[in-house]
Amino acid sequence: MLIETVLDKMQSKVEKLLVPVEYQASWFSDQVENGKLDVDNYEQVEVFLRGILGATPNVTGAGIQYPDGYARFILRKTNEWLVEKQVSDENNTRLFEVMNGVKPFVWGELFYYEALEQTVIDVRAPLYQDGELTAVLFIGVTVAELSKQILETSKDRFLTPFILYGDDHILAHPLLISGRTITLEQSKKADWVEGKGEIPLPRVSEFFDTKLIKLRSRDVQPARLIAPFEDVDVNVARIDDDMHLVATRKLTRFGRIPWITGVYINAEKSDVTATTQLFEMAGAGFVVLIISVILSVKVGRKIARPIIRLAETAIWIRKGLMNPISPLPRSRLKELDQAALAVNDMIEGLRERDMIREVFGRYVPESIAASLMHENGELKPISTQATILFSDIAGFTKLTEEVGPERIVSVLNCYFSEVVDILERHGGVVTQFQGDAVLATFNVPIQSEHHAENALNAAIEIQDLLHHKKFDGISLKGRIGLNTGNVVAGAVGAKGRLTYTVHGDTVNLAARIENLNKQFGTDILISEDTAKLIKHIELESIGSTDVRGRSASVHLYVIKR
């Protein structure tokens, strides 16, 4: 179940990034088909495309390809309205032939965009006016953006998430967060219309991650699990004298070639959490085993010793104490020999199961798990007042370019570990990691009378941490925004793929207040609604300012020095 949990979290991250892109494509094509948008009215098209970028902040760009070969599009990076003829007449003709009859959209073949030095995943929607195909909409997300999303899966520096495109190519990986995806020469061999050429992604066999290469080879063996996981493959392999575990699951929603979401982990060095719940399901069987063994003592002194050893082993297993157990010796008596072999095999399987559960048991926050148990496995949606803390690392993009993707993963893991400890110590719950940003809630799902003050104390401690500690040798600076108001909290997503999160204008304003630290030269900004609830920390007003998306100005406070 816990392996499924961590893979579910990865799949949720992917769907949270890409499913809104599908919605935008369907909405746009409906506007054209219903006559609310004329694709030949370029000013109107630009407004609609900018609306797509505003509604889906992780989208890299959006544009329309016309039958004359010209494309009109916007890239988030430059925010410019561009008109260019970038494709050959032959490819443009093929594109319109392929898209004719498609409804409402299709995930297209991957293509490499040289201006971004990135491979792009895109949704393509045919645009029909008066029943005729008049243009094709493209909405794209880069491989780097997908890699950033899956990086948030874990704080464990010994766990590496990845996504494969088919069996042979790397689609997302921590090492693909920045930099060029492939060479320009490789990109020229790709066919972005029908996918008949080379796939514009690095091959697994040529990638920089040697451990992943090993774990995708024939040297791995199936993990010996007591109960196999549905639709999840779990394998083990020994690399550099350490046992590594790799778990994968197929994802078929986003194109004709299936994706393979996966994680691998150095199980012997990972920061594991002790658990004794593993063996509860086997308790009844062990009771029967112990009773049978005790009755067998009557057979005689000759077989007393192995039977006692067998009983002692069963007791250790029932208690979940695997480390003291050594393999049972073979016996000349057929029945005892078979029992010893069966128990030894069971111990090995339980140890692997124990390792898996310990490794993956960290991906459900304890506060959420406690609430789930209290609510019989269901967190009901609620509307309540809460304080939102939004924290971000200043200059993160530049830092990533300076230290490289492999080092930045270690820096983020160290940073997130410390920040989460602080937030949970003050009663906060982290509901989202957004790249280098952290979204935490106070008063939901854990109720707290002093949630605003708890959030401010957590913010102060985080800033103190940043001032006095380095993360994997790197000093960081952060910005924090606090806002209090009504939120809707609950589990959202597809059936069986739920994520607990919060929604509402209160959350959006907290993120925008965090960004206003740049304007005011501060590191913690507090909204007026939060400041009203602060009783024991002296604050001072720094005035009001306009905030994008709000008609009224926002009054802000800082801690009085």
N, C-alpha and C positions, 0 to 999 in steps of 0.2 A: 504493500500500500504506500509506503513512504517513497519508494522509487517512483511510483506513479505520481506522487505529490510533486516531486521536483521536476519531472517532465511535464506535468500539467502546468506548473508555474512557467516553464519555458514556452509552452504552447500558448498560454494565456498572454504572455508578453508579445509573441508574434501576432496573435489575433488582434490584440489591442492596438497594435501598430497598423495592421493591414486591412482589417475589416472596415474601419471608417473610410478607407480609401475606396472600397467597393461601394459603400453608401453614397459617397460623393459622385462617383462615376454614374451610378443609376440616376441620381437626382439631376445631374447635368444633362444626361441624354433625354430625360423626361421633359426638361424645360425646353429643349430644342424641338422634340417631337410634338409637344403641345402648343407650339407657336409662341411661347413666352420669351424665347431667345432666338435671334437670327444670327447664324454663324457668319454671315457676311457683314454684320454690324460689328466691326472690330473693336470699337470703343466699349460696346456692351459686353463683348466676349472677354475683354481684358478685366472688366469689373467682376465678372463671374469667376474667372480663373483666380483672381486675387482673393475672392471669397473662399475658394477651395483651400488655398494656402493658409488663410486665416483660421479655417475650421479644422484643419488637420496639420498641426504644427510640426510633425515629423516628416511631412512630405517634402521631397527635394525640389520638385518642380512640377508644373502642369502646362499643357499646351494642346494645340489643335493642328493636325496635319490636313492640308487641303489637297484636292485632286491635282492642282497645278504644281505640286511638289514643294510649295512653301509651307513652313511651319510658323505659327505664332505662339509664343510661349513665354513663361516667366520662370526664372530660377530663384529659389529663396536666397541663395548666396549673394546674388547681385541685386535682386529686386528690380531688374530692368525688364521692360517689355521688348522682346526681341522678335524680329521677322527675318527668317533665314531659309535658304534652300539648302538643306543638308543631306538629302537622299537623292539617289539616282532616279530617273524616270522609270526605269525597270522595277526597282524596289517599291516605288510609290504605287505603281500599277498593281504589283503583286499584293501590297498591303490592302488596297481597296477590294481586290478580289477575295482575299481571305476574310476580311471583316464583313463583307456583304452577307446579310442574313443572320449575323451574330446578334443575340439579344440576351440580357441588356449590356453585358460586358464580358471580357475574357482577360485572364492573366496572360500577358504576352511573353514571347521569348525574351530572354535576357539580352541586354545590349550594353555596350561600353560607350560612355560619354567622355570624350577626351578632355573637354574643358574642366570637368570635375575629377578626372583621372579615376573614375569609379564605374563599376558595373551597377546597372540600375534594374530593379525589379519594378515592373509597371503594369497597371490596369489599362486596358484599351476598350473604349466604348464607341460603337458606331453611332453617328449622329444622323438621324433621318429627318428630312424636311419634306412634307408632302409625299411621304412614302418612298423617297429616294435617298440613297446614301450620299450625303454632301460633304462629310468630313469625319475625321477620327480623333477622339479625345485620348490623350495620354496623361496619366498621373503616375509619377515615379517616386520610388524610395531607393536610396543607395544601399549597397551592401554594408557600408560603414555604419549607417543608421541602424540597420538590423543587428549588427554586431554589438552596438552600444546597448540595445535593449536586452539581449541575452546575457550581457555582462552583469546585469543587475540580479541575475538568478542566484548568485552566491556571494557570501563574504569570505568563503574559505579559499585561501590562496593555493590550496592543493587540489581544488576542483576546477575543471575547465569545461565550460559549455561550448557547444558547437552545433552547426547545422550543415548537413551535406545536401548537395543538389544531385540527386541520384546517388550512386554508390562511389563515384570517382572524383567529385569536385567539392571544394569548400565554398559554401555560400555565406556563412557567418562564423566568426571566430574572434576572440579578443585581439589577435594580431592583425585583424582587418579593420580595426576601428579608425585608423587614419592611414594615409599614404595611398599609393597607386595599387589598384587591384591586380592588373596584369600589364604586360608591355603593350605598346602600341602595335607592334608587329603581330602579337597574338590576337589583338582585338580585330584586326582586319580579316581574320579567318572566320569570324562569327557571322551568323545569319540571323538578324534580329526580326525578320518577318516570319519565317516558318521554322527556324531552328535547325536547318539542315547542315550548318557549318559547325565550327568548333564552339564549345561553350565558353563564354568569356569569364571564366573563373579559374583560380589556381587548382591544379590537380592535387589530390590527397598525397599521392606518391612523391610529389615534388615540393610539398609544403614545408614550412620551417618547423612545424610541430612534429618532431621525431616520435614522440610518444603516441600521438594520434595515428601516425603511419603504422606503428607496431600494433596498436589496438584494432586497426582495420585490416590486419593481415590474417593469414591462416594460423598464426601462432596462438590465437586466443582460444579459450575453451569455455563452454557454457558454464555459468555459475550453478552450483548444486543447491538449488532452492527447494525448500520443503513444498511450497505451493508456487507454481509459476505465475508470473504476472501477465494479465491479459494484454495483448498487443504490444508488450515490451520485451525486447531482447536484452539479456544481461549476461555479459561475458567477463572473464578474468584472465589476466596475463601477468607474468612476473617481468618487471623491467628494472634493471639496475638493482636487483636483489629486493625490490619492494613489490608487494602485491598491488596491482592496479585493477580497478573495476570500471567497466564501460557499460552504460545503459542507453538504449536507443529506441526510438519509436517513429513510425512512418507518419507523415503528414501529407495528405493528398489534395488539399483544398486549393493550393495556389499555383496551378498550372499543370501541364500534361506530364511533367517529370516530377515524381514524388520527392518531397523533402524528407530528410531524416534528422530529427531533433535528437540530441544526445548530450550526455555529460560523461566525463571520465575523471577518476579521482585516485590519488595515491592513498589507498585506504589505511596504510600503516602510519602515515605521517599526518593525516587529517586531524583537525581539532574535533574529536568525537565526543559525543555526549552519552554518558552512561545510561543504560536502560535495562530494566529487568522484566519488561512486559513481553518480551519476545516469546517466552516459552509457555505462556498461559494457555495457549491453544492445545499444548501437548500435555497439560497437567493430568487429565483424566486417563490418558494412555499410560502415563508413568505410574499412576496409582495401581492400575491393573498389573503392570509389570512388577512392581514391588511386592504385591500380594502373591503373585505367582512365584517369585523368587524365594520369598519366605517359606512358602509351602514346600519348595524343592529342597530346603535344607534337610528335610527328613530323609532324603535319599541316602545320606551317609557322610561320614567325615571326609571321604575321598574327594567329594565335589563341594565341600563346604566353603573352601577358600575362594574359588572363582565366583560362587553364587553371592557371597558376602560382598565381594568386589563389585559385582554387577549391581547389587542393591545400593551400595554407597554411591556408585556412579549415577544411578537414577535419581537419588536424593540431591546430589550436586546439580544435576540438570534441572530438576524441578525448581531449585532456588535460583536458577539462572547464573550460576557461578561456573563458567566454562574454563577459566584459566587453570585451576588446579587439576583438571582432569587430564590424565594421560591415557593413551589407547589401551583397551583391554587386551590381555594376552590371549593367544589362541588356545584351544582346549582339544584334547583327544576325544572327548565325548562330542558326538555330532551335534546334539541339541545345544550344548553350551557354546560350541564353536560358532554355530550359526547365530546364536544370540549375541556373542561378542562381536562378530562381524557386523551384524545389524546395528548394534549400539555405536560402534566405531564410525560406521557410515553416517548414522544420524548425528553424531557429535560434529563431524566435519561439516555436514549440511547446516546445522544450527549455528556453527561458528561463522560460516559465510553469511547466513541470514542475519546474525547478530551484527556483523560488520556492516552489512548493507543498511540495516535499520538505524544503526548509530550514525552512519555517515550521512544519510538522507533525512534523519529525524530533526534537523535544525531548520527546515524550511517552512515550518508552520509556527508563527509567533506564539509564545506561551500564553499571552493574554487572549489571543483569538482562540486557541485550543481550549482554554478554560471556559470561555464563553460558549463554545460549541458543545462541550460536555454538559454545561448547565442547561443549554437549550435543546438537548437531545439531538445534536448534530446539525442544528439549523440556526443561523444568525438572521433574525427577522429584520427587515429594513425599518429604520426609525428616522424621525425628524427631531432634532434636538439642538440645543445650543452647544457649541464646541469652540475651542481655541485651536487655530491652525498655525503650525510652525512650518515655514518653508525656508530651507537652507540651501545655499549654493556655493560652490568654490569659485573664487574670483580668478579670472585668467586661465580657466581650465583648458581651453582649446590650444592656447599658446604653450601651456605646460606639456600637453600631450605631444605637440610637435617637437619640443625640446628633449624630452626624456624617452620618447618612443612608446609604442603600444604595450610592449611586455613589461616595462618598468611601471607604466601608469596603472596597469592592472594591480600590481602589488601595492602601489600607493593608495589606490581606492579601497582595496580590501582592508588595509590597516586603518584608514580613515573611517570607513563605514563601521568597522567593529567598535571603535571608540565612541562614535557618535550614537550608535544604537544603544550601547550600554548606558550612556548619559540620559537619553530620552526615556528609556524604560525605567530607569531609576527614579525619574520624576513623574512617572505615571503616563508617559506618552506612548503611543503606538505608531510605528512606522507603517503607513499604508502604501507608500510608493517610493521606489528609487527611480529617478528620471535622469539617466546619465550620471552626472556628478551631483545632482540635486536630491534632497530628501524631503518628503512630505510626511509630517507627523501630526497626529490628532490627540487632543487632550479633552477628556470627558466623554469620549466615545471610542471604542465600545466599553471602556472602563470608566465608570462614573467617578467624578472628583469634584468636590465643592469648590476647590481653589484652583481650577484648571488653568485660568489665565496666569496666575502667579507661578504655578508649576511650570508652565511653558516658558515664561520669562526666565525663571531660574535655570532651566535647561539651556536656553539660548546663551545666558551668561557663562555657564560652564563650558559650553562648546567653544565660545570665543576664547575663553581662558586656555582651553586645551590647544587651540590653534596658535596662540601666542607663545606657548611654552614647550610644545612638542613637535618633533619632526615625524613624518610618516615615510618609512623606508628611506630615511635620509633627506626627505624633501619637506621644506617648509610650505605651508598652505595658508591662504587668507580666505575668509569666508564672509558671506553676507546672509543675514537672517531677517525674515519678515514675519510679524505676528499679527493675526486678525481674529476677532471673535464674532460669532453670529450663528444663525441657524444653518444647519447642513442636513443633507439626507445621506445616511450611512447604511450600507448593506452589501451583500454579495451580488456581484453582477457578472455577466458573461453567458456563455453557452452552457447547456445542461452538462454537468460533470466537469466543467472547466470554469469554475467561479473564482473571482478575486474580490476580497473585501476592500472597499474603497469608500470615499466620501465625495459628494457632489454639491455644487451650489456656488453662488456668487461669492460666498465667504472664502472658499478655497481659491478661486481665481484672484480675488483681491489680495490675499496673503502672498501669492506669487508675484504680483505686480508691486506690492510694497517692498518685497525683498529686492526687486530690481531697482527701486528708487534709491537704495543705498548708494548707487553710483552717483546719482545726482546730488545727494546731500553730503557725500564723503563720510558716511557712517557705516557701522557694521551690524547694528541692530536697529530696526525701525518698528514702531508699535502703532497700531491703529488706535483711534479714539475709543472705539468700542472695547478694545482690550484694556486700554489705559484706565477706563472707568472701574475695572474690576481689580486693579492692582492696589493693594492696601499697604504693603510693607516695603516697597521699593519706591524711592522718590524718582519721579519722572519730570521732564520739562518739555513743553511744546516747542516745536520748530516750525510751526505754521501749517498752512494748507497748500495743497498742490493738485493739479488736474491729473487724472489717471485715465489712460486709454480705455475706452469702452464704458466709461461712467459719465453721466451728465453732471453730477455734483462733485465738487472737489472733496479731497480726503484730508482730514486733519491728522497730523503725525506727531509722535512723541519719541523721545530718546531717554535713556537713563541719565539722570542728573549726575554730573561729575563733581 
